[in-house]
């Protein structure tokens, strides 16, 4: 199980699949090979949609972002 957390609020956003995680890894910049967090904004979510993101992943990220324009999200395997 892969858990996403909003690092700004500390709240768990939900779980994602390995395929959804790989999409995030492919789309977002990693600072190191062990990086497990990403900064996202609403424009990137639109790009995700254009690039064929799983609608459930986008919905989860939008929910986690709430009313904010951006967020830092982290993931962990449990």
C-alpha positions in Angstrom: 0.0 0.0 0.0 1.3 3.5 -0.9 0.1 6.3 1.3 0.0 10.0 0.1 0.3 12.7 2.7 -0.1 16.5 2.3 3.2 17.7 3.9 1.8 21.2 4.4 -1.1 20.0 6.6 0.3 16.6 7.7 -3.0 15.0 6.7 -3.1 11.7 4.9 -4.6 12.1 1.4 -5.2 8.5 0.6 -3.7 5.4 -1.0 -2.4 5.0 -4.6 -1.4 2.1 -6.7 2.2 1.3 -8.0 1.0 2.4 -11.4 -0.2 5.8 -10.1 3.1 6.2 -8.2 5.1 5.5 -11.3 3.1 8.2 -13.1 4.0 10.7 -10.4 7.7 9.6 -10.6 7.7 10.0 -14.4 6.0 13.4 -14.3 7.7 15.2 -11.4 11.2 16.2 -10.6 13.1 14.2 -8.0 15.9 15.8 -6.1 17.6 12.4 -5.5 16.9 8.7 -6.1 15.5 8.3 -2.6 13.2 11.4 -2.9 9.6 10.7 -1.7 8.1 14.1 -1.9 6.9 16.4 -4.6 5.6 20.0 -5.0 2.5 20.2 -7.1 0.3 23.1 -8.2 -3.1 23.3 -10.0 -1.4 23.9 -13.4 0.5 20.6 -13.0 -2.7 18.7 -12.3 -4.1 20.0 -15.6 -0.9 18.8 -17.3 -1.4 15.4 -15.6 -4.9 15.2 -17.2 -3.4 16.1 -20.6 -0.8 13.4 -20.2 -3.3 10.7 -19.5 -3.2 10.5 -15.7 -5.6 8.1 -13.9 -8.7 10.2 -13.1 -8.7 8.7 -9.6 -5.2 9.9 -9.0 -6.0 13.4 -10.1 -9.2 13.5 -8.0 -7.2 12.3 -4.9 -4.6 15.1 -5.5 -7.3 17.7 -6.0 -9.0 16.6 -2.8 -5.7 16.7 -0.9 -4.9 20.2 -2.2 -8.3 21.5 -1.1 -8.6 25.2 -1.6 -4.8 25.8 -1.9 -3.1 26.6 -5.1 -0.2 24.2 -4.4 1.0 21.6 -2.0 3.9 19.4 -1.2 2.9 15.7 -1.2 4.9 12.8 0.2 4.5 9.1 -0.3 5.4 6.1 1.8 4.9 2.3 1.4 3.2 0.6 4.3 
